[in-house]
Amino acid sequence: MSFFSVLRKKTVISTRFWSVFTSAMVAMTLSYILMLSDNIIAGQFIDDDAVAAMSLVFPLMTILFFLSYLIADGLGMMAAYAQGQENREKVNRLFSQGIMLSVGLGLMLVLFLHIFQEQILSFWKISPEYMFYARGYYDGLKWLPPVVFINILFYTFLIQEGEEQVCVRASSIAVAANIVLSIVLCKTMGTFGIGLASLMGTIISCLVQSAFLFSNKSKLSFVWYYNFREIARGFIYSFYHSVDTLYLSMLPLIFSSYVISHWGESHIIVVTVITNVLVLAVAMYTGVVDCLQPMVCQYHSEGCYSSVKKTMELGIACTLIMSLAISIVAGVFAYLLPLLFGVDEDYLIEEIVTSLRCFLIFLVFLGTTLIYSNYYIYIEERNYGLILKTMLLVVFPVIGMYFGSILGMYGLWLGAGSGYLLACLFNFLVIRLWPARGNILMLNREKMARQCSYDINAVMEDVVALSRTLSDKLKLWRLPTSKIMRLSLLVEEVGMNAVERAQNEPVQLEFSFLLEGGANQSVKLIVRDNGKPYDVFTIVNGGKYSFRDYFIDSVTKDFYRRRYLSAGDENKLVFEMN
């Protein structure tokens, strides 16, 4: 399948992916604007020294996000696995533990930031003027932890539940409030007012999301439950998944320290501009990750490799397009970025523009390798995913920075960017040598050979054609004739049931077959559709059913397992026969 056909083809998975992707992109873009607005407002209403000083404190915000992901990401991954295993009760338990952890750890961190404020700020050997701005911004941000933790937890689980629009609504209101408050408070309180506005905007976002969670539309519910093993497992999963946020908080510190020692603190603004573009790119990639995480974890938990593969094809295609778009747009309009931050010295503008363009050349390698590193964690190759992230975000860029700086400031950024290319090559080399895999998605070849998947529209012609095609495919697996006939009949009846329910609306179906072991082992059929929820088994048991409902129930009565589940933006029927 070609690159563009992957993006164009409409399937159950692509419909779900694009639904989450659109909302996640809006939410991530708004989050980036929220962070960028602090620097722009400081540059326009104070001066570029304030922007540079605030950029030194900004890693504190990134560390806060890392700690919030340390709580939310692992629990979100475990909730996705629970969705794949059809365990709704466990999803609510994980959500509830996340709320308790967010409040408890958040308050502890506020106390820590207050007690050790001077020690943290004294890390930077900067002039009193810079320290004045940095201290004000710090004072406004140090109350953020519990609010950020709760906000990220709500966002993670609402995305998991397919309620992306709630997240977009919360982010939109928060951004508008933050920008207005930043302008108003900046004029009277300086950088402290900007930090305080960020706190108030995040509180507003939490309130909007809470309003939905307390409504009847929400499937999530709070229960008093505590399980230390689940929490510990969640932290382990989270660390692997969110360590890239920690690394991204380290890079500005490393770059800034190196630039200060070699070129002086006036050149910190170069790091600030490039870091902001890097944060934009990572925010976009995080939107893709937000799509992939619930889907890949769920499909991997099901053992449905074909669905995993289709999801990743979409994710990588989107990442490539976004990387190229960001590189081109940021490169073309590079001269405008320094002006946004209040820079007016010609030599600094030229230095920023050239350095940024040197760095952007390699952005596409950052995006794709970052997506793959997260993917390996989702399929439980966590140690390798962590190694790849470390190489991508710390080891190779820092090595490149040191060697590149021999050629000056521009060489520094060429070297740092080339680190992403080296990490990409490192990944391809390791995967090629990996036993029993040998493919970039690390899917077991033998299991893949015993699986097949078909995407069709909910129309009669497609259903009938699939039923005929399926019969030939199952014969190649050497299944008994009786199994082939029953499965072909089941596919036709389930498909026609979906056609009748669709009522000429655009609905897609996916039929995935998993042969467990061999011809005499069980066959698992997973049917997904993106139509309205319809639990055929509950309807039959309720006594009000159509002939097709009754027929599906009768044909599968003696199956080893059959189950309906509404997960995310799709309906799922699972059949398993011996």
C-alpha positions in Angstrom: 0.0 0.0 0.0 1.4 3.4 -1.0 2.1 6.3 1.4 -0.8 8.4 0.2 -3.3 5.5 0.0 -2.6 4.8 3.7 -3.7 8.4 4.5 -6.7 8.4 2.2 -8.3 5.0 2.8 -11.2 5.1 5.2 -11.4 2.2 7.7 -12.5 1.6 11.2 -9.0 2.2 12.5 -8.4 5.3 10.3 -11.7 6.8 11.4 -10.8 6.3 15.0 -7.3 7.5 14.5 -8.3 10.7 12.7 -10.9 11.5 15.3 -8.4 11.3 18.1 -5.7 12.9 15.9 -7.6 16.0 15.0 -8.6 16.6 18.6 -5.1 15.8 20.0 -3.5 18.2 17.4 -5.8 21.0 18.5 -5.2 20.3 22.2 -1.4 20.0 21.7 -1.3 23.2 19.5 -3.2 25.1 22.1 -0.9 23.8 24.8 2.1 25.0 22.8 0.5 28.4 22.3 -0.1 28.5 26.0 3.6 28.0 26.7 4.7 30.2 23.7 2.4 33.1 24.8 4.4 33.5 28.1 7.6 34.2 26.1 5.9 36.4 23.5 4.1 38.5 26.2 7.3 38.9 28.2 9.2 39.9 25.0 6.5 42.5 24.0 5.6 43.9 27.4 9.0 43.6 29.3 12.1 42.9 27.2 14.2 40.0 25.7 16.2 39.7 28.9 13.0 38.6 30.6 12.4 36.0 27.9 15.9 34.6 28.3 15.6 34.5 32.1 12.2 32.8 31.9 13.7 30.2 29.5 16.0 29.2 32.3 13.1 28.4 34.6 11.1 26.7 31.8 12.7 23.3 32.4 10.9 23.4 35.7 7.7 23.3 33.8 8.9 20.4 31.6 9.9 18.5 34.7 6.4 19.1 36.1 5.0 17.6 32.9 7.3 14.6 33.2 6.1 14.0 36.8 2.5 14.3 35.7 3.0 11.9 32.9 4.8 9.6 35.4 1.4 9.3 37.1 -1.0 9.4 34.1 0.8 7.6 31.3 1.3 4.2 32.9 -2.2 4.1 34.3 -3.5 5.1 30.8 -1.5 2.3 29.2 -2.8 -0.2 31.8 -6.3 1.1 31.1 -5.9 0.5 27.4 -4.7 -3.1 28.1 -7.8 -3.5 30.3 -10.0 -2.3 27.5 -8.4 -4.9 25.2 -9.2 -7.5 27.9 -12.7 -6.2 28.3 -12.3 -5.2 32.0 -14.2 -2.0 32.6 -14.0 -2.2 36.4 -10.2 -2.1 36.2 -10.3 1.0 34.1 -12.3 2.9 36.8 -9.9 1.6 39.6 -6.9 2.9 37.7 -8.5 6.2 37.1 -9.4 6.6 40.8 -5.9 5.7 41.9 -4.6 8.4 39.5 -6.7 11.1 41.1 -5.5 10.2 44.6 -1.8 10.1 43.5 -2.1 13.4 41.6 -3.4 15.3 44.6 -1.1 13.7 47.2 2.2 13.9 45.2 1.3 17.4 43.8 0.9 18.9 47.3 4.2 17.3 48.4 6.0 18.8 45.3 4.6 22.3 46.1 6.1 22.0 49.5 9.4 20.9 48.1 9.6 23.8 45.5 8.8 26.3 48.3 11.4 25.0 50.7 14.3 24.6 48.2 13.5 27.7 46.1 16.8 29.4 46.7 18.9 26.3 46.1 17.1 25.6 42.8 17.5 29.2 41.5 21.1 29.4 42.5 21.9 26.7 40.0 22.3 29.4 37.4 25.2 31.8 37.7 23.5 34.8 36.2 23.4 38.5 36.8 20.9 40.1 39.3 18.8 41.5 36.5 18.3 38.0 35.0 17.7 36.6 38.5 14.9 39.1 39.2 12.9 38.0 36.2 13.6 34.3 36.8 12.6 34.5 40.5 9.3 36.2 39.6 8.3 33.5 37.0 9.3 30.8 39.5 7.1 32.3 42.2 4.1 32.1 39.9 4.7 28.6 38.8 5.6 26.8 42.0 1.9 26.3 42.9 1.2 24.4 39.7 2.0 20.7 40.5 -1.3 19.3 41.8 -3.3 21.2 39.2 -1.0 20.1 36.3 -1.1 16.5 37.6 -4.9 16.4 37.7 -5.2 18.1 34.3 -2.9 15.6 32.5 -4.6 12.7 34.2 -8.1 13.9 33.1 -6.8 14.5 29.6 -5.2 11.0 29.3 -8.3 9.1 30.4 -10.7 11.2 28.4 -8.6 10.5 25.2 -8.7 6.9 26.2 -12.5 7.0 26.5 -12.9 8.7 23.0 -14.0 12.0 24.6 -11.4 14.1 22.7 -13.8 17.1 22.2 -13.9 17.6 26.0 -10.1 18.0 26.0 -10.2 20.4 23.1 -12.9 22.5 24.8 -10.9 22.6 28.0 -7.7 23.6 26.3 -9.4 26.3 24.2 -10.9 28.0 27.2 -7.7 27.7 29.2 -5.6 29.3 26.4 -7.9 32.2 26.0 -8.0 32.8 29.8 -4.2 32.4 30.1 -3.4 34.9 27.3 -5.8 37.6 28.7 -4.7 37.1 32.3 -1.0 37.1 31.2 -1.3 40.5 29.5 -3.3 42.0 32.4 -1.1 40.6 35.2 2.2 41.1 33.3 1.7 44.9 33.3 1.3 45.1 37.1 3.3 42.0 38.4 5.9 41.4 35.7 7.1 37.8 35.2 5.3 36.7 38.4 2.0 37.7 36.8 2.8 35.6 33.7 3.5 32.5 35.9 0.3 33.2 37.9 -1.8 33.4 34.8 -0.5 29.9 33.7 -1.7 28.5 37.1 -5.1 30.1 36.7 -5.5 28.9 33.1 -4.7 25.3 34.1 -7.2 25.5 37.0 -9.9 26.5 34.4 -9.0 23.6 32.2 -9.4 21.2 35.1 -12.8 22.6 36.0 -14.1 22.2 32.4 -13.0 18.6 32.3 -14.4 17.9 35.8 -17.8 19.2 34.6 -17.9 16.4 32.0 -16.7 13.7 34.4 -19.5 14.5 36.8 -22.1 14.3 34.0 -24.2 11.3 33.1 -22.3 11.1 29.7 -19.0 10.0 31.4 -18.3 6.3 31.7 -15.5 7.0 34.2 -16.3 6.8 37.9 -14.4 7.3 41.1 -14.1 4.4 43.5 -12.1 4.2 46.8 -9.4 1.8 45.8 -5.7 1.4 46.4 -3.4 -1.3 45.1 0.3 -0.7 45.6 1.3 -3.3 42.9 -0.8 -1.6 40.3 0.6 1.8 41.2 4.2 0.5 41.1 3.5 -1.1 37.7 1.9 2.2 36.5 5.0 4.2 37.6 7.3 1.7 35.7 5.2 1.9 32.5 5.1 5.7 32.9 8.8 6.1 33.3 9.5 4.2 30.1 6.8 6.2 28.2 7.4 9.7 29.6 11.2 9.7 30.1 11.4 11.7 26.8 9.8 14.6 28.6 12.5 14.4 31.3 15.2 14.3 28.6 13.6 17.3 26.8 13.8 19.3 30.1 17.5 18.4 30.3 18.4 19.5 26.8 17.8 23.2 27.3 19.8 23.0 30.5 22.7 21.4 28.7 22.5 23.7 25.7 22.1 26.9 27.8 25.0 25.9 30.1 27.3 25.2 27.1 26.3 28.4 25.3 26.8 30.6 28.4 30.3 29.1 29.0 31.4 29.6 25.4 29.5 32.7 24.1 28.0 34.4 27.2 24.5 34.8 28.6 23.4 37.2 25.9 23.3 34.2 23.5 20.8 32.3 25.7 18.1 33.7 23.4 19.3 31.5 20.6 18.7 28.5 22.8 15.3 29.9 23.7 14.1 30.3 20.1 15.3 26.9 19.0 13.9 25.2 22.1 10.5 26.7 21.4 10.5 25.3 17.9 11.6 21.9 19.4 8.8 22.1 21.9 6.3 22.8 19.1 7.6 19.8 17.1 7.4 17.5 20.2 3.9 18.8 21.0 2.8 17.7 17.5 4.5 14.3 17.9 2.8 14.0 21.3 -0.5 14.4 19.5 0.3 11.4 17.3 1.5 9.5 20.4 -1.9 10.2 22.1 -3.6 8.6 19.1 -1.3 5.6 19.0 -1.1 4.8 22.7 -4.7 3.6 23.4 -5.1 2.0 20.0 -1.7 0.1 19.9 -2.0 -1.0 23.5 -5.5 -2.3 23.0 -4.7 -4.1 19.8 -1.5 -5.5 21.1 -3.4 -6.8 24.2 -5.8 -8.5 21.8 -2.9 -10.0 19.9 -4.2 -8.5 16.7 -1.0 -7.6 14.9 -2.7 -6.5 11.7 -4.6 -3.7 13.5 -1.4 -2.7 15.2 0.4 -2.5 11.8 -2.4 -0.4 10.2 -2.4 2.0 13.2 1.4 2.5 13.0 1.3 3.1 9.2 -1.0 6.0 9.9 1.0 7.3 12.7 4.3 7.3 10.8 2.7 8.9 7.7 1.3 11.7 9.8 4.7 12.2 11.6 6.6 12.5 8.3 4.1 15.1 6.9 4.2 17.1 10.2 8.0 17.1 10.4 8.3 18.4 6.8 5.7 21.0 7.4 7.3 22.3 10.6 10.7 22.4 9.0 9.6 24.2 5.9 7.3 26.8 7.7 9.8 27.5 10.5 12.7 27.7 8.0 10.8 30.1 5.7 9.6 32.4 8.5 12.7 32.1 10.7 13.3 35.9 10.6 9.9 36.5 12.4 10.6 34.3 15.4 13.3 36.5 17.0 11.0 39.5 16.7 8.3 37.7 18.6 10.6 37.4 21.5 11.7 41.0 21.4 15.1 40.5 19.8 16.2 43.6 17.8 20.0 43.2 17.5 20.8 42.3 13.9 23.7 40.0 14.7 21.6 38.0 17.2 18.7 37.8 14.6 21.1 36.4 12.0 22.6 34.0 14.5 19.2 32.7 15.5 17.9 32.3 12.0 21.0 30.4 10.7 21.2 28.2 13.8 17.5 27.3 13.6 17.8 26.3 9.9 20.8 24.1 10.7 18.8 22.3 13.3 15.6 21.9 11.3 17.4 19.9 8.6 17.2 16.8 10.9 13.8 17.3 12.4 12.2 14.5 10.4 14.5 11.9 12.0 13.6 13.1 15.5 9.8 12.6 14.8 9.8 9.2 13.3 12.4 7.7 15.7 10.5 9.2 18.7 7.3 7.6 17.5 9.0 4.2 17.1 10.6 4.4 20.6 7.2 4.9 22.2 5.7 2.2 20.0 8.3 -0.4 21.3 7.2 0.5 24.8 3.5 -0.1 24.0 4.3 -3.6 22.6 6.2 -4.3 25.9 9.7 -4.1 24.5 10.3 -1.4 27.1 14.0 -1.7 27.7 14.8 -1.2 24.1 12.3 1.7 23.8 14.1 3.4 26.7 17.5 2.8 25.2 16.4 4.3 21.9 14.9 7.3 23.6 18.1 7.9 25.5 20.2 7.7 22.4 17.8 9.9 20.5 17.2 12.7 23.0 20.4 12.8 25.0 23.4 10.8 24.0 23.7 11.5 20.2 22.6 15.1 20.3 25.0 16.0 23.2 27.9 14.2 21.4 27.0 16.0 18.2 26.8 19.3 20.1 30.3 19.0 21.6 32.0 17.9 18.3 29.9 20.4 16.2 30.8 23.4 18.4 34.3 23.1 17.1 33.0 24.9 14.0 31.2 27.6 16.1 27.6 28.3 17.0 26.2 27.0 13.7 28.2 23.8 14.0 26.8 23.2 17.5 23.3 23.1 16.1 24.3 21.0 13.1 25.9 18.6 15.4 22.9 18.4 17.8 20.5 17.8 14.9 22.7 15.2 13.3 22.3 13.2 16.6 18.7 12.5 15.5 19.9 11.0 12.2 22.4 8.8 14.1 19.6 7.6 16.4 17.5 6.7 13.4 20.3 4.7 11.8 21.0 3.0 15.2 17.4 1.9 15.4 17.3 0.4 11.9 20.6 -1.5 12.5 19.4 -3.0 15.8 16.0 -4.0 14.4 17.6 -5.7 11.4 19.6 -7.9 13.8 16.8 -8.7 16.2 16.0 -12.4 16.3 12.7 -13.7 15.0 11.5 -10.1 14.1 13.6 -8.3 11.5 10.9 -5.8 10.8 10.6 -2.2 12.0 7.5 -2.9 14.0 9.1 -5.9 15.7 6.1 -8.1 15.1 6.6 -11.9 15.4 6.8 -13.3 11.8 5.2 -16.6 12.6 2.2 -15.1 14.4 1.8 -12.6 11.6 1.6 -15.5 9.1 -1.4 -16.9 11.1 -3.4 -13.7 10.9 -5.3 -11.8 8.3 -7.5 -8.7 8.3 -10.0 -7.2 5.9 -11.4 -3.6 5.8 -14.7 -3.1 4.0 -17.5 -0.6 3.9 -20.9 -1.6 5.3 -22.5 -2.2 1.9 -24.0 -5.5 0.7 -21.5 -5.9 -2.3 -18.4 -5.7 0.0 -19.8 -8.1 2.5 -20.7 -10.8 -0.1 -17.3 -10.4 -1.8 -15.5 -10.7 1.6 -17.4 -13.9 2.4 -16.2 -15.5 -0.8 -12.6 -14.2 -0.5 -12.4 -15.4 3.1 -13.3 -19.0 2.2 -10.2 -19.2 -0.1 -7.9 -17.7 2.5 -9.0 -20.1 5.3 -8.4 -23.0 3.0 -4.8 -22.0 2.7 -4.6 -22.3 6.5 -5.9 -25.9 6.1 -8.8 -25.4 8.4 -11.5 -28.1 8.5 -14.3 -27.5 6.0 -16.9 -27.2 8.8 -15.0 -24.3 10.4 -14.6 -22.5 7.1 -18.3 -22.7 6.4 -19.3 -21.5 9.8 -16.8 -18.6 9.8 -17.8 -17.6 6.2 -21.5 -17.7 7.2 -20.8 -15.7 10.4 -18.9 -13.0 8.5 -21.8 -12.6 6.0 -24.4 -12.4 8.7 -22.5 -10.0 11.0 -21.7 -7.9 7.9 -25.3 -7.8 6.7 -26.4 -6.9 10.2 -24.1 -3.9 10.1 -25.4 -3.0 6.6 -29.0 -2.9 7.8 -28.1 -0.9 10.9 -26.0 1.6 8.9 -29.1 2.7 6.9 -27.0 4.1 4.1 -24.7 6.1 6.4 -20.9 5.7 5.9 -19.9 2.9 8.3 -16.8 0.8 8.0 -16.1 -2.8 9.1 -12.9 -4.6 10.0 -12.7 -8.4 10.2 -9.5 -9.8 11.8 -8.8 -13.6 12.0 -6.2 -15.0 14.4 -5.3 -18.7 14.1 -4.0 -19.8 17.5 -1.2 -22.3 16.9 -2.4 -24.5 14.1 -5.3 -26.0 12.1 -6.7 -27.8 15.1 -6.3 -24.9 17.5 -8.9 -22.1 18.2 -9.7 -19.4 15.7 -10.4 -15.9 17.0 -12.5 -13.5 15.0 -12.5 -9.8 16.0 -15.1 -7.6 14.2 -15.0 -3.9 14.6 -17.3 -1.2 13.2 -17.6 2.5 13.7 -21.4 2.7 13.7 -23.8 3.2 16.6 -23.3 0.9 19.6 -25.2 -2.4 19.1 -24.8 -5.3 21.5 -26.4 -8.2 19.6 -26.2 -10.6 22.5 -27.9 -8.3 25.0 -30.6 -7.6 22.4 -31.3 -11.3 21.9 -31.4 -12.0 25.6 -33.8 -9.0 26.0 -36.3 -10.7 23.6 -36.5 -8.0 21.0 -34.4 -9.0 18.0 -34.3 -9.3 14.3 -33.8 -12.6 12.4 -30.1 -11.8 11.8 -29.6 -11.1 15.5 -31.1 -14.5 16.3 -29.1 -16.2 13.6 -25.8 -14.7 14.8 -26.6 -15.8 18.4 -27.6 -19.3 17.2 -24.5 -19.9 15.0 -22.1 -18.9 17.8 -24.0 -20.5 20.7 -21.4 -23.2 21.2 -18.3 -21.0 20.6 -15.6 -21.0 23.3 -16.0 -17.3 23.8 -18.1 -14.4 22.4 -18.2 -10.9 23.7 -19.4 -7.4 22.7 -17.5 -4.3 23.8 -17.8 -0.6 23.0 -14.2 0.7 23.2 -13.2 4.2 22.3 -14.8 5.2 19.0 -15.6 1.6 17.8 -17.8 -1.4 18.5 -16.1 -4.7 18.9 -17.4 -8.3 18.7 -15.0 -11.1 19.7 -15.7 -14.7 18.7 -13.5 -17.6 19.6 -14.1 -21.2 18.4 -12.2 -24.4 19.1 
